[in-house]
Amino acid sequence: MAFWTDRLHDNADGEYYVDNQCIDCDVCRSISPENFSRNDDCGYSFVSKQPGSPGERALCEEAFLACPVEAIGDDGLASAEGVEIASLSSRLV
């Protein structure tokens, strides 16, 4: 599980990020090369561009699920929306 507090400084601001657990396996870059890049000096991947379309979002989600060490996080808008929905649901019960 990726942690926001351990995210790499190279990540583009936004919903998706890579944290310091990355082992530079190339899975995310293979799945979504438009959104993930490699820091050649340090040997890790990072989110170079946040998804800008439903197709890119689907590929980022696929990379998130495929990461063998769970170094990709999604603690941005989707999580915030989920919290709001969960909070609203609990008030309705």
PDB file as gemmi writes it, atoms N, CA and C in Angstrom:
CRYST1    1.000    1.000    1.000  90.00  90.00  90.00 P 1                      
ATOM      1  N   MET A   1       0.836  -1.171   0.000  1.00  0.00           N  
ATOM      2  CA  MET A   1       0.000   0.000   0.000  1.00  0.00           C  
ATOM      3  C   MET A   1       0.892   1.250   0.000  1.00  0.00           C  
ATOM      4  N   ALA A   2       0.658   2.118  -0.928  1.00  0.00           N  
ATOM      5  CA  ALA A   2       1.428   3.363  -1.024  1.00  0.00           C  
ATOM      6  C   ALA A   2       0.949   4.360   0.023  1.00  0.00           C  
ATOM      7  N   PHE A   3       1.890   5.160   0.498  1.00  0.00           N  
ATOM      8  CA  PHE A   3       1.570   6.161   1.506  1.00  0.00           C  
ATOM      9  C   PHE A   3       1.896   7.552   0.998  1.00  0.00           C  
ATOM     10  N   TRP A   4       0.941   8.458   1.135  1.00  0.00           N  
ATOM     11  CA  TRP A   4       1.090   9.842   0.683  1.00  0.00           C  
ATOM     12  C   TRP A   4       2.330  10.488   1.312  1.00  0.00           C  
ATOM     13  N   THR A   5       2.599  10.164   2.558  1.00  0.00           N  
ATOM     14  CA  THR A   5       3.744  10.755   3.262  1.00  0.00           C  
ATOM     15  C   THR A   5       5.082  10.276   2.699  1.00  0.00           C  
ATOM     16  N   ASP A   6       5.072   9.161   1.961  1.00  0.00           N  
ATOM     17  CA  ASP A   6       6.303   8.613   1.380  1.00  0.00           C  
ATOM     18  C   ASP A   6       6.401   8.842  -0.130  1.00  0.00           C  
ATOM     19  N   ARG A   7       5.524   9.678  -0.670  1.00  0.00           N  
ATOM     20  CA  ARG A   7       5.513   9.910  -2.117  1.00  0.00           C  
ATOM     21  C   ARG A   7       6.837  10.541  -2.561  1.00  0.00           C  
ATOM     22  N   LEU A   8       7.216  10.247  -3.785  1.00  0.00           N  
ATOM     23  CA  LEU A   8       8.451  10.783  -4.353  1.00  0.00           C  
ATOM     24  C   LEU A   8       8.234  12.209  -4.831  1.00  0.00           C  
ATOM     25  N   HIS A   9       9.238  13.037  -4.695  1.00  0.00           N  
ATOM     26  CA  HIS A   9       9.105  14.462  -5.028  1.00  0.00           C  
ATOM     27  C   HIS A   9       8.907  14.714  -6.521  1.00  0.00           C  
ATOM     28  N   ASP A  10       9.245  13.749  -7.368  1.00  0.00           N  
ATOM     29  CA  ASP A  10       9.108  13.916  -8.815  1.00  0.00           C  
ATOM     30  C   ASP A  10       7.658  13.886  -9.296  1.00  0.00           C  
ATOM     31  N   ASN A  11       6.752  13.325  -8.513  1.00  0.00           N  
ATOM     32  CA  ASN A  11       5.368  13.145  -8.945  1.00  0.00           C  
ATOM     33  C   ASN A  11       4.691  14.465  -9.307  1.00  0.00           C  
ATOM     34  N   ALA A  12       3.916  14.425 -10.392  1.00  0.00           N  
ATOM     35  CA  ALA A  12       3.075  15.570 -10.746  1.00  0.00           C  
ATOM     36  C   ALA A  12       1.990  15.705  -9.679  1.00  0.00           C  
ATOM     37  N   ASP A  13       1.650  16.930  -9.332  1.00  0.00           N  
ATOM     38  CA  ASP A  13       0.590  17.161  -8.355  1.00  0.00           C  
ATOM     39  C   ASP A  13      -0.712  16.555  -8.848  1.00  0.00           C  
ATOM     40  N   GLY A  14      -1.427  15.908  -7.950  1.00  0.00           N  
ATOM     41  CA  GLY A  14      -2.720  15.356  -8.306  1.00  0.00           C  
ATOM     42  C   GLY A  14      -3.013  14.045  -7.610  1.00  0.00           C  
ATOM     43  N   GLU A  15      -3.962  13.356  -8.144  1.00  0.00           N  
ATOM     44  CA  GLU A  15      -4.548  12.164  -7.547  1.00  0.00           C  
ATOM     45  C   GLU A  15      -3.594  10.980  -7.411  1.00  0.00           C  
ATOM     46  N   TYR A  16      -2.857  10.672  -8.451  1.00  0.00           N  
ATOM     47  CA  TYR A  16      -1.968   9.512  -8.440  1.00  0.00           C  
ATOM     48  C   TYR A  16      -0.552   9.921  -8.071  1.00  0.00           C  
ATOM     49  N   TYR A  17       0.174   8.998  -7.419  1.00  0.00           N  
ATOM     50  CA  TYR A  17       1.569   9.228  -7.067  1.00  0.00           C  
ATOM     51  C   TYR A  17       2.268   7.880  -6.895  1.00  0.00           C  
ATOM     52  N   VAL A  18       3.584   7.910  -6.903  1.00  0.00           N  
ATOM     53  CA  VAL A  18       4.409   6.743  -6.601  1.00  0.00           C  
ATOM     54  C   VAL A  18       5.174   7.084  -5.329  1.00  0.00           C  
ATOM     55  N   ASP A  19       5.271   6.100  -4.419  1.00  0.00           N  
ATOM     56  CA  ASP A  19       6.021   6.357  -3.190  1.00  0.00           C  
ATOM     57  C   ASP A  19       7.376   5.655  -3.218  1.00  0.00           C  
ATOM     58  N   ASN A  20       8.100   5.746  -2.123  1.00  0.00           N  
ATOM     59  CA  ASN A  20       9.477   5.261  -2.088  1.00  0.00           C  
ATOM     60  C   ASN A  20       9.626   3.744  -2.055  1.00  0.00           C  
ATOM     61  N   GLN A  21       8.543   2.998  -2.166  1.00  0.00           N  
ATOM     62  CA  GLN A  21       8.606   1.539  -2.261  1.00  0.00           C  
ATOM     63  C   GLN A  21       8.912   1.055  -3.676  1.00  0.00           C  
ATOM     64  N   CYS A  22       8.901   1.965  -4.654  1.00  0.00           N  
ATOM     65  CA  CYS A  22       9.090   1.598  -6.062  1.00  0.00           C  
ATOM     66  C   CYS A  22      10.396   0.827  -6.256  1.00  0.00           C  
ATOM     67  N   ILE A  23      10.319  -0.288  -6.988  1.00  0.00           N  
ATOM     68  CA  ILE A  23      11.499  -1.108  -7.279  1.00  0.00           C  
ATOM     69  C   ILE A  23      11.942  -0.977  -8.741  1.00  0.00           C  
ATOM     70  N   ASP A  24      11.391  -0.005  -9.446  1.00  0.00           N  
ATOM     71  CA  ASP A  24      11.785   0.268 -10.836  1.00  0.00           C  
ATOM     72  C   ASP A  24      11.570  -0.933 -11.749  1.00  0.00           C  
ATOM     73  N   CYS A  25      10.429  -1.593 -11.606  1.00  0.00           N  
ATOM     74  CA  CYS A  25      10.150  -2.804 -12.390  1.00  0.00           C  
ATOM     75  C   CYS A  25       9.660  -2.512 -13.805  1.00  0.00           C  
ATOM     76  N   ASP A  26       9.216  -1.296 -14.079  1.00  0.00           N  
ATOM     77  CA  ASP A  26       8.759  -0.867 -15.398  1.00  0.00           C  
ATOM     78  C   ASP A  26       7.302  -1.238 -15.712  1.00  0.00           C  
ATOM     79  N   VAL A  27       6.593  -1.847 -14.794  1.00  0.00           N  
ATOM     80  CA  VAL A  27       5.208  -2.239 -15.059  1.00  0.00           C  
ATOM     81  C   VAL A  27       4.339  -1.021 -15.360  1.00  0.00           C  
ATOM     82  N   CYS A  28       4.393  -0.003 -14.502  1.00  0.00           N  
ATOM     83  CA  CYS A  28       3.536   1.168 -14.702  1.00  0.00           C  
ATOM     84  C   CYS A  28       3.886   1.903 -15.996  1.00  0.00           C  
ATOM     85  N   ARG A  29       5.174   2.007 -16.289  1.00  0.00           N  
ATOM     86  CA  ARG A  29       5.599   2.698 -17.511  1.00  0.00           C  
ATOM     87  C   ARG A  29       5.186   1.925 -18.759  1.00  0.00           C  
ATOM     88  N   SER A  30       5.142   0.603 -18.650  1.00  0.00           N  
ATOM     89  CA  SER A  30       4.693  -0.220 -19.778  1.00  0.00           C  
ATOM     90  C   SER A  30       3.194  -0.077 -20.006  1.00  0.00           C  
ATOM     91  N   ILE A  31       2.441  -0.021 -18.928  1.00  0.00           N  
ATOM     92  CA  ILE A  31       0.984   0.075 -19.025  1.00  0.00           C  
ATOM     93  C   ILE A  31       0.545   1.474 -19.441  1.00  0.00           C  
ATOM     94  N   SER A  32       1.143   2.492 -18.847  1.00  0.00           N  
ATOM     95  CA  SER A  32       0.698   3.870 -19.069  1.00  0.00           C  
ATOM     96  C   SER A  32       1.899   4.808 -19.283  1.00  0.00           C  
ATOM     97  N   PRO A  33       2.559   4.684 -20.440  1.00  0.00           N  
ATOM     98  CA  PRO A  33       3.761   5.489 -20.690  1.00  0.00           C  
ATOM     99  C   PRO A  33       3.507   6.991 -20.779  1.00  0.00           C  
ATOM    100  N   GLU A  34       2.285   7.399 -21.011  1.00  0.00           N  
ATOM    101  CA  GLU A  34       1.962   8.820 -21.063  1.00  0.00           C  
ATOM    102  C   GLU A  34       1.913   9.444 -19.665  1.00  0.00           C  
ATOM    103  N   ASN A  35       1.745   8.591 -18.640  1.00  0.00           N  
ATOM    104  CA  ASN A  35       1.544   9.099 -17.289  1.00  0.00           C  
ATOM    105  C   ASN A  35       2.675   8.777 -16.316  1.00  0.00           C  
ATOM    106  N   PHE A  36       3.469   7.767 -16.624  1.00  0.00           N  
ATOM    107  CA  PHE A  36       4.564   7.368 -15.741  1.00  0.00           C  
ATOM    108  C   PHE A  36       5.888   7.508 -16.474  1.00  0.00           C  
ATOM    109  N   SER A  37       6.890   7.987 -15.751  1.00  0.00           N  
ATOM    110  CA  SER A  37       8.243   8.135 -16.297  1.00  0.00           C  
ATOM    111  C   SER A  37       9.234   7.549 -15.306  1.00  0.00           C  
ATOM    112  N   ARG A  38      10.487   7.492 -15.735  1.00  0.00           N  
ATOM    113  CA  ARG A  38      11.552   6.946 -14.893  1.00  0.00           C  
ATOM    114  C   ARG A  38      12.540   8.036 -14.527  1.00  0.00           C  
ATOM    115  N   ASN A  39      12.938   8.060 -13.270  1.00  0.00           N  
ATOM    116  CA  ASN A  39      14.041   8.905 -12.840  1.00  0.00           C  
ATOM    117  C   ASN A  39      15.291   8.065 -13.051  1.00  0.00           C  
ATOM    118  N   ASP A  40      16.030   8.365 -14.113  1.00  0.00           N  
ATOM    119  CA  ASP A  40      17.195   7.563 -14.480  1.00  0.00           C  
ATOM    120  C   ASP A  40      18.317   7.651 -13.457  1.00  0.00           C  
ATOM    121  N   ASP A  41      18.455   8.777 -12.814  1.00  0.00           N  
ATOM    122  CA  ASP A  41      19.532   8.950 -11.838  1.00  0.00           C  
ATOM    123  C   ASP A  41      19.317   8.116 -10.576  1.00  0.00           C  
ATOM    124  N   CYS A  42      18.071   8.001 -10.155  1.00  0.00           N  
ATOM    125  CA  CYS A  42      17.772   7.313  -8.890  1.00  0.00           C  
ATOM    126  C   CYS A  42      17.156   5.930  -9.079  1.00  0.00           C  
ATOM    127  N   GLY A  43      16.668   5.633 -10.288  1.00  0.00           N  
ATOM    128  CA  GLY A  43      16.122   4.315 -10.576  1.00  0.00           C  
ATOM    129  C   GLY A  43      14.771   4.028  -9.958  1.00  0.00           C  
ATOM    130  N   TYR A  44      13.798   4.872 -10.252  1.00  0.00           N  
ATOM    131  CA  TYR A  44      12.422   4.630  -9.826  1.00  0.00           C  
ATOM    132  C   TYR A  44      11.473   5.290 -10.814  1.00  0.00           C  
ATOM    133  N   SER A  45      10.224   4.868 -10.752  1.00  0.00           N  
ATOM    134  CA  SER A  45       9.174   5.464 -11.578  1.00  0.00           C  
ATOM    135  C   SER A  45       8.432   6.517 -10.774  1.00  0.00           C  
ATOM    136  N   PHE A  46       7.771   7.418 -11.497  1.00  0.00           N  
ATOM    137  CA  PHE A  46       6.958   8.446 -10.852  1.00  0.00           C  
ATOM    138  C   PHE A  46       5.859   8.862 -11.814  1.00  0.00           C  
ATOM    139  N   VAL A  47       4.844   9.523 -11.293  1.00  0.00           N  
ATOM    140  CA  VAL A  47       3.748  10.032 -12.124  1.00  0.00           C  
ATOM    141  C   VAL A  47       4.226  11.342 -12.730  1.00  0.00           C  
ATOM    142  N   SER A  48       4.460  11.307 -14.021  1.00  0.00           N  
ATOM    143  CA  SER A  48       4.953  12.500 -14.716  1.00  0.00           C  
ATOM    144  C   SER A  48       3.812  13.380 -15.208  1.00  0.00           C  
ATOM    145  N   LYS A  49       2.630  12.771 -15.376  1.00  0.00           N  
ATOM    146  CA  LYS A  49       1.456  13.509 -15.857  1.00  0.00           C  
ATOM    147  C   LYS A  49       0.212  12.837 -15.290  1.00  0.00           C  
ATOM    148  N   GLN A  50      -0.610  13.617 -14.642  1.00  0.00           N  
ATOM    149  CA  GLN A  50      -1.869  13.084 -14.124  1.00  0.00           C  
ATOM    150  C   GLN A  50      -2.793  12.758 -15.301  1.00  0.00           C  
ATOM    151  N   PRO A  51      -3.685  11.769 -15.134  1.00  0.00           N  
ATOM    152  CA  PRO A  51      -4.576  11.417 -16.242  1.00  0.00           C  
ATOM    153  C   PRO A  51      -5.462  12.587 -16.650  1.00  0.00           C  
ATOM    154  N   GLY A  52      -5.573  12.781 -17.958  1.00  0.00           N  
ATOM    155  CA  GLY A  52      -6.362  13.881 -18.484  1.00  0.00           C  
ATOM    156  C   GLY A  52      -7.589  13.441 -19.259  1.00  0.00           C  
ATOM    157  N   SER A  53      -7.805  12.129 -19.304  1.00  0.00           N  
ATOM    158  CA  SER A  53      -8.958  11.594 -20.032  1.00  0.00           C  
ATOM    159  C   SER A  53      -9.395  10.299 -19.345  1.00  0.00           C  
ATOM    160  N   PRO A  54     -10.603   9.848 -19.632  1.00  0.00           N  
ATOM    161  CA  PRO A  54     -11.048   8.573 -19.055  1.00  0.00           C  
ATOM    162  C   PRO A  54     -10.134   7.411 -19.437  1.00  0.00           C  
ATOM    163  N   GLY A  55      -9.599   7.437 -20.646  1.00  0.00           N  
ATOM    164  CA  GLY A  55      -8.686   6.380 -21.080  1.00  0.00           C  
ATOM    165  C   GLY A  55      -7.397   6.374 -20.277  1.00  0.00           C  
ATOM    166  N   GLU A  56      -6.832   7.548 -20.061  1.00  0.00           N  
ATOM    167  CA  GLU A  56      -5.611   7.648 -19.247  1.00  0.00           C  
ATOM    168  C   GLU A  56      -5.903   7.248 -17.807  1.00  0.00           C  
ATOM    169  N   ARG A  57      -7.050   7.639 -17.283  1.00  0.00           N  
ATOM    170  CA  ARG A  57      -7.420   7.269 -15.916  1.00  0.00           C  
ATOM    171  C   ARG A  57      -7.521   5.750 -15.798  1.00  0.00           C  
ATOM    172  N   ALA A  58      -8.100   5.092 -16.785  1.00  0.00           N  
ATOM    173  CA  ALA A  58      -8.223   3.629 -16.768  1.00  0.00           C  
ATOM    174  C   ALA A  58      -6.834   2.975 -16.775  1.00  0.00           C  
ATOM    175  N   LEU A  59      -5.914   3.533 -17.564  1.00  0.00           N  
ATOM    176  CA  LEU A  59      -4.562   2.985 -17.602  1.00  0.00           C  
ATOM    177  C   LEU A  59      -3.825   3.213 -16.285  1.00  0.00           C  
ATOM    178  N   CYS A  60      -4.009   4.360 -15.673  1.00  0.00           N  
ATOM    179  CA  CYS A  60      -3.396   4.622 -14.362  1.00  0.00           C  
ATOM    180  C   CYS A  60      -3.950   3.667 -13.322  1.00  0.00           C  
ATOM    181  N   GLU A  61      -5.235   3.412 -13.381  1.00  0.00           N  
ATOM    182  CA  GLU A  61      -5.855   2.467 -12.451  1.00  0.00           C  
ATOM    183  C   GLU A  61      -5.317   1.056 -12.687  1.00  0.00           C  
ATOM    184  N   GLU A  62      -5.121   0.689 -13.942  1.00  0.00           N  
ATOM    185  CA  GLU A  62      -4.546  -0.614 -14.262  1.00  0.00           C  
ATOM    186  C   GLU A  62      -3.120  -0.719 -13.709  1.00  0.00           C  
ATOM    187  N   ALA A  63      -2.334   0.335 -13.870  1.00  0.00           N  
ATOM    188  CA  ALA A  63      -0.971   0.353 -13.329  1.00  0.00           C  
ATOM    189  C   ALA A  63      -1.014   0.247 -11.801  1.00  0.00           C  
ATOM    190  N   PHE A  64      -1.921   0.974 -11.175  1.00  0.00           N  
ATOM    191  CA  PHE A  64      -2.117   0.940  -9.721  1.00  0.00           C  
ATOM    192  C   PHE A  64      -2.354  -0.500  -9.257  1.00  0.00           C  
ATOM    193  N   LEU A  65      -3.224  -1.210  -9.949  1.00  0.00           N  
ATOM    194  CA  LEU A  65      -3.562  -2.585  -9.577  1.00  0.00           C  
ATOM    195  C   LEU A  65      -2.439  -3.572  -9.898  1.00  0.00           C  
ATOM    196  N   ALA A  66      -1.642  -3.291 -10.917  1.00  0.00           N  
ATOM    197  CA  ALA A  66      -0.595  -4.217 -11.355  1.00  0.00           C  
ATOM    198  C   ALA A  66       0.725  -4.052 -10.620  1.00  0.00           C  
ATOM    199  N   CYS A  67       0.926  -2.962  -9.918  1.00  0.00           N  
ATOM    200  CA  CYS A  67       2.200  -2.701  -9.247  1.00  0.00           C  
ATOM    201  C   CYS A  67       2.512  -3.831  -8.263  1.00  0.00           C  
ATOM    202  N   PRO A  68       3.637  -4.530  -8.444  1.00  0.00           N  
ATOM    203  CA  PRO A  68       3.931  -5.689  -7.599  1.00  0.00           C  
ATOM    204  C   PRO A  68       4.249  -5.351  -6.140  1.00  0.00           C  
ATOM    205  N   VAL A  69       4.619  -4.117  -5.857  1.00  0.00           N  
ATOM    206  CA  VAL A  69       4.929  -3.727  -4.479  1.00  0.00           C  
ATOM    207  C   VAL A  69       3.957  -2.676  -3.946  1.00  0.00           C  
ATOM    208  N   GLU A  70       2.894  -2.416  -4.684  1.00  0.00           N  
ATOM    209  CA  GLU A  70       1.855  -1.446  -4.289  1.00  0.00           C  
ATOM    210  C   GLU A  70       2.439  -0.072  -3.981  1.00  0.00           C  
ATOM    211  N   ALA A  71       3.350   0.377  -4.855  1.00  0.00           N  
ATOM    212  CA  ALA A  71       3.995   1.679  -4.672  1.00  0.00           C  
ATOM    213  C   ALA A  71       3.218   2.824  -5.312  1.00  0.00           C  
ATOM    214  N   ILE A  72       2.133   2.515  -6.009  1.00  0.00           N  
ATOM    215  CA  ILE A  72       1.312   3.556  -6.640  1.00  0.00           C  
ATOM    216  C   ILE A  72       0.133   3.844  -5.732  1.00  0.00           C  
ATOM    217  N   GLY A  73      -0.078   5.121  -5.467  1.00  0.00           N  
ATOM    218  CA  GLY A  73      -1.179   5.532  -4.616  1.00  0.00           C  
ATOM    219  C   GLY A  73      -2.196   6.355  -5.367  1.00  0.00           C  
ATOM    220  N   ASP A  74      -3.394   6.368  -4.832  1.00  0.00           N  
ATOM    221  CA  ASP A  74      -4.504   7.152  -5.362  1.00  0.00           C  
ATOM    222  C   ASP A  74      -5.216   7.770  -4.167  1.00  0.00           C  
ATOM    223  N   ASP A  75      -4.641   8.825  -3.623  1.00  0.00           N  
ATOM    224  CA  ASP A  75      -5.206   9.469  -2.450  1.00  0.00           C  
ATOM    225  C   ASP A  75      -5.744  10.854  -2.765  1.00  0.00           C  
ATOM    226  N   GLY A  76      -6.059  11.099  -4.019  1.00  0.00           N  
ATOM    227  CA  GLY A  76      -6.505  12.424  -4.430  1.00  0.00           C  
ATOM    228  C   GLY A  76      -8.001  12.543  -4.504  1.00  0.00           C  
ATOM    229  N   LEU A  77      -8.474  13.030  -5.616  1.00  0.00           N  
ATOM    230  CA  LEU A  77      -9.893  13.341  -5.785  1.00  0.00           C  
ATOM    231  C   LEU A  77     -10.802  12.147  -5.583  1.00  0.00           C  
ATOM    232  N   ALA A  78     -10.422  10.995  -6.109  1.00  0.00           N  
ATOM    233  CA  ALA A  78     -11.286   9.819  -5.977  1.00  0.00           C  
ATOM    234  C   ALA A  78     -11.469   9.464  -4.510  1.00  0.00           C  
ATOM    235  N   SER A  79     -10.398   9.510  -3.738  1.00  0.00           N  
ATOM    236  CA  SER A  79     -10.499   9.193  -2.315  1.00  0.00           C  
ATOM    237  C   SER A  79     -11.335  10.229  -1.590  1.00  0.00           C  
ATOM    238  N   ALA A  80     -11.138  11.492  -1.909  1.00  0.00           N  
ATOM    239  CA  ALA A  80     -11.908  12.554  -1.262  1.00  0.00           C  
ATOM    240  C   ALA A  80     -13.389  12.404  -1.567  1.00  0.00           C  
ATOM    241  N   GLU A  81     -13.720  12.080  -2.807  1.00  0.00           N  
ATOM    242  CA  GLU A  81     -15.115  11.880  -3.172  1.00  0.00           C  
ATOM    243  C   GLU A  81     -15.688  10.682  -2.428  1.00  0.00           C  
ATOM    244  N   GLY A  82     -14.896   9.611  -2.288  1.00  0.00           N  
ATOM    245  CA  GLY A  82     -15.341   8.426  -1.564  1.00  0.00           C  
ATOM    246  C   GLY A  82     -15.631   8.728  -0.116  1.00  0.00           C  
ATOM    247  N   VAL A  83     -14.814   9.567   0.499  1.00  0.00           N  
ATOM    248  CA  VAL A  83     -15.025   9.948   1.892  1.00  0.00           C  
ATOM    249  C   VAL A  83     -16.328  10.725   2.018  1.00  0.00           C  
ATOM    250  N   GLU A  84     -16.555  11.649   1.102  1.00  0.00           N  
ATOM    251  CA  GLU A  84     -17.789  12.433   1.152  1.00  0.00           C  
ATOM    252  C   GLU A  84     -19.007  11.530   0.987  1.00  0.00           C  
ATOM    253  N   ILE A  85     -18.944  10.585   0.061  1.00  0.00           N  
ATOM    254  CA  ILE A  85     -20.065   9.668  -0.165  1.00  0.00           C  
ATOM    255  C   ILE A  85     -20.272   8.801   1.061  1.00  0.00           C  
ATOM    256  N   ALA A  86     -19.176   8.270   1.636  1.00  0.00           N  
ATOM    257  CA  ALA A  86     -19.295   7.426   2.824  1.00  0.00           C  
ATOM    258  C   ALA A  86     -19.862   8.220   3.999  1.00  0.00           C  
ATOM    259  N   SER A  87     -19.425   9.448   4.137  1.00  0.00           N  
ATOM    260  CA  SER A  87     -19.911  10.294   5.219  1.00  0.00           C  
ATOM    261  C   SER A  87     -21.397  10.581   5.065  1.00  0.00           C  
ATOM    262  N   LEU A  88     -21.816  10.871   3.856  1.00  0.00           N  
ATOM    263  CA  LEU A  88     -23.233  11.116   3.592  1.00  0.00           C  
ATOM    264  C   LEU A  88     -24.050   9.866   3.851  1.00  0.00           C  
ATOM    265  N   SER A  89     -23.559   8.716   3.410  1.00  0.00           N  
ATOM    266  CA  SER A  89     -24.276   7.454   3.609  1.00  0.00           C  
ATOM    267  C   SER A  89     -24.481   7.159   5.090  1.00  0.00           C  
ATOM    268  N   SER A  90     -23.452   7.412   5.889  1.00  0.00           N  
ATOM    269  CA  SER A  90     -23.563   7.106   7.321  1.00  0.00           C  
ATOM    270  C   SER A  90     -24.594   8.000   8.004  1.00  0.00           C  
ATOM    271  N   ARG A  91     -24.770   9.199   7.475  1.00  0.00           N  
ATOM    272  CA  ARG A  91     -25.769  10.099   8.073  1.00  0.00           C  
ATOM    273  C   ARG A  91     -27.182   9.712   7.705  1.00  0.00           C  
ATOM    274  N   LEU A  92     -27.347   8.968   6.621  1.00  0.00           N  
ATOM    275  CA  LEU A  92     -28.660   8.578   6.159  1.00  0.00           C  
ATOM    276  C   LEU A  92     -29.168   7.315   6.869  1.00  0.00           C  
ATOM    277  N   VAL A  93     -28.265   6.580   7.480  1.00  0.00           N  
ATOM    278  CA  VAL A  93     -28.642   5.307   8.120  1.00  0.00           C  
ATOM    279  C   VAL A  93     -29.256   5.544   9.477  1.00  0.00           C  
TER     280      VAL A  93                                                      
END                                                                             
